[in-house]
C-alpha cells in the first residue's frame, strides 16, 4: 500500500521523499480506520504547498548548499525575542545591519505567532499559527523582515511550538464547545483514577510553578493533559488529523520564507499511558515524516531539535543518514559541561561531553551555545558527570554561593540537581566592572563555542556583556516566572556605543565576538564539519582540541582555571589567531584564556 502511494506524484525526487514520509506515517497510523484516504489527502496538501511555494523561494532552495545552508563554516546564529531586541518585526528589520556587522548569518526569533490572551509562557502558548502577535506587527511585516534578511544573507529561524497549543486556540475552543473531532485533538481523561495512573509514570516539567500534568476543564467535564502550564494543552499526535493540521502550519510558515524551525519540546510529542511520555520511538517517525515532506516542499528549510535531555536521548533526534530527522540539535550537554568546567575549574566535564557527542551522524550537526532564554539544566550531564558535581557547579554559579563570580539564581531542582537562571555576563562576572576576570570568562566560553564543530549561536546581549534583568520582579506579567531574569531588553545605548568604539569594555567584548565570526568565515578548518578531536595529556583545567588537517589544522586551547596553565598542542611553532602572538612549543594560558592556534608561518 505504501509503495503504491509513494509512486504517485509529479517528480521522481518527490517520489523518494514521499516514500520516506509514507513509510514513517504507516508505522504510526496504518491501523487507523481510513488510513489510505487520509494519506492521499495529506499528499494533496503537500502538493498544494509545492504549487504555492513562491518562485524566489524555489530558487533559494535550489541554490542552498547540499544538506543545508547551515553547513558553511561562516554560519553564526543569534537568538532573541522580537520585542526584547527590536520592539516589533519592523524594528528587528531596522537592526539587521547590527547583526550582519557582528557576523550573524542566521537569526532565531523566539515565538512571534499570536499568543493566548494574558499569560502565554513567553509566547509558547500559541493561539493561532496563521497570524502574528499583533503587538509585534502583522504578516506583511513578517514577510518584509524575511525578504530583507535574505537579501543581507541572513536566514530567519522560528519556533514551531508543536507539542501544545493555547487553551484559547480555535481547536481548544471547539473542543470546549462540544466538537468531538476537536476534543480528539487533545489527551482528555475523565476520571481522577486514570489521571493518577498517568501521573505515576510522569515527571513534572515545572514542579514548583506548575506541578502536575493534568488540568481540569469545566467545559469538557474532564482533565486535559498539560505537560507545561495549565493553559497549554498537549496535542494528541496519535490522531492523524493532528499530524495533518501541524504539517499544514509548518508548510504555510515555510512558504512565508523562513529558513528553518526550532521544534519546541521535541521529545514530548508522543504520549503513551504508563510511560514518562518523553522521547518515545513514535516521535522519531513524526520528525522523519516532516523532514521528508519538507524535502518535497521546501528543501532549503532546516529542522532544529529542542531536546534538552541526556545526550543519549538527544542523539536519536538527528535520525540516521539513511532516514534523517532533524538537521541540527542543541548541544546542551556541552553547554552544561562548559559551565560545570568553569564553575569547578576542571575541564573534564566539558571534555567528556565533547567526546560523547562526537558520535552524531554525518548529515547533522550541533548547535553550540552558551546561554539561551531557558534555564541551564545540569542534570542532562548524567551519566557522564556525577550528580554531586552537577549540583556543586550549579550552586557555585549563583549569588547564594560564597566567593562566587556568578549571580545566577536557582530555578528548580531535578533529581537533586538545581537548574539556574541568568545571563551569561552575570554568570561569569562579565557584567561586574570590579571583576578583572569576568570578561575573560565570558570570552572563554564563547571562544570554545565558536570553535566547536557545528553552528554557534549568540544569545542576545551576550556580545556586549548584558547582565540580568532584575526589573522582572516588579512586573506583574513576569514576576512569577524566574526565567525572565535572563531575558532582558537589549540596551541599545551600550550596543551602539560598543559598535562605535565608545564603551571600552563592551567594545572589547563585541570585537572578540566579531573576531570569532570573521575567523570562522575565513579559515578552511571550519568548513570541515567532522567532530573535533580532543588532545589528551593536558593539565586538569585545560581543554585542547583540534579540527581540520594539514595546512588547515587549527588547535583550540582553553584554560577553565583561575591560575595560569600550559597547553600541549603538538605544534613546533604556532601563531594565535586571536591575540596575534606566536611561539614555540607548549602555549601558555593566562587564567580563563582561550587561544586558536595554527602552525607558525
C-alpha positions, 0 to 999 in steps of 0.5 A: 500500500505504501509503495503504491502511494509513494509512486504517485506524484509529479517528480521522481525526487518527490517520489523518494521523499514521499516514500520516506514520509509514507513509510514513517506515517504507516508505522504510526497510523496504518491501523487507523480506520481510513488510513489510505484516504487520509494519506492521499489527502495529506499528499494533496496538501503537500502538493498544494504547498509545492504549487504555492511555494513562491518562485524566489523561494524555489530558487533559494532552495535550489541554490542552498548548499547540499544538506543545508545552508547551515553547513558553511563554516561562516554560519553564526546564529543569534537568538532573541525575542522580537520585542526584547531586541527590536520592539516589533518585526519592523524594528528587528528589520531596522537592526539587521545591519547590527547583526550582519556587522557582528557576523550573524548569518542566521537569526532565531526569533523566539515565538512571534505567532499570536499568543493566548490572551494574558499569560502565554509562557513567553509566547509558547502558548500559541493561539493561532499559527496563521497570524502574528502577535499583533503587538509585534506587527502583522504578516506583511511585516513578517514577510518584509523582515524575511525578504530583507534578511535574505537579501543581507544573507541572513536566514530567519529561524522560528519556533514551531511550538508543536507539542501544545497549543493555547487553551484559547486556540480555535481547536481548544475552543471547539473542543470546549464547545462540544466538537468531538473531532476537536476534543480528539485533538487533545489527551482528555481523561475523565476520571481522577483514577486514570489521571493518577495512573498517568501521573505515576509514570510522569515527571513534572516539567515545572514542579514548583510553578506548575506541578502536575500534568493534568488540568481540569476543564469545566467545559469538557467535564474532564482533565486535559493533559498539560505537560507545561502550564495549565493553559497549554494543552498537549496535542494528541499526535496519535490522531492523524488529523493532528499530524495533518493540521501541524504539517499544514502550519509548518508548510504555510510558515515555510512558504512565508520564507523562513529558513528553518524551525526550532521544534519546541519540546521535541521529545514530548510529542508522543504520549503513551499511558504508563510511560514518562511520555518523553522521547518515545520511538513514535516521535522519531517517525513524526520528525522523519515524516516532516523532514521528508515532506519538507524535502518535497516542499521546501528543501532549503528549510532546516529542522532544529531539535529542542531536546534538552535531555541526556545526550543519549536521548538527544542523539536519536533526534538527528535520525540516521543518514539513511532516514534523517530527522532533524538537521541540527540539535542543541548541544546542551550537554556541552553547554552544561559541561562548559559551565560545570568546567568553569564553575569547578575549574576542571575541564573534564566535564566539558571534555567528556561531553565533547567526546560523547557527542562526537558520535552524531551522524554525518548529515547533522550537526550541533548547535553550540551555545552558551546561554539561551532564554531557558534555564541551564539544566545540569542534570542532562550531564548524567551519566557522564558527570556525577550528580554531586558535581552537577549540583556543586557547579550549579550552586557555585554559579549563583549569588547564594554561593560564597566567593562566587563570580556568578549571580545566577539564581536557582530555578528548580531542582531535578533529581537533586540537581538545581537548574539556574537562571541568568545571563551569561555576563552575570554568570561569569562576572562579565557584567561586574566592572570590579571583576578583572576576570569576568570578561575573560570568562565570558570570552572563554566560553564563547571562544570554545563555542565558536570553535566547536564543530557545528553552528554557534549561536549568540544569545542576545546581549551576550556580545556586549556583556548584558547582565540580568534583568532584575526589573522582572520582579516588579512586573506583574506579567513576569514576576512569577516566572524566574526565567525572565531574569535572563531575558532582558531588553537589549540596551541599545545605548551600550550596543551602539556605543560598543559598535562605535568604539565608545564603551571600552569594555563592551567594545572589547567584548563585541570585537572578540565576538566579531573576531570569532565570526570573521575567523570562522568565515575565513579559515578552511578548518571550519568548513570541515564539519567532522567532530573535533578531536580532543588532545589528551595529556593536558593539565586538569583545567585545560581543554585542547582540541583540534579540527581540520588537517594539514595546512588547515589544522587549527588547535583550540586551547582553553584554560577553565582555571583561575591560575595560569596553565600550559597547553600541549598542542603538538605544534613546533611553532604556532601563531594565535589567531586571536591575540596575534602572538606566536611561539614555540612549543607548549602555549601558555594560558593566562587564567580563563584564556582561550587561544586558536592556534595554527602552525607558525608561518 
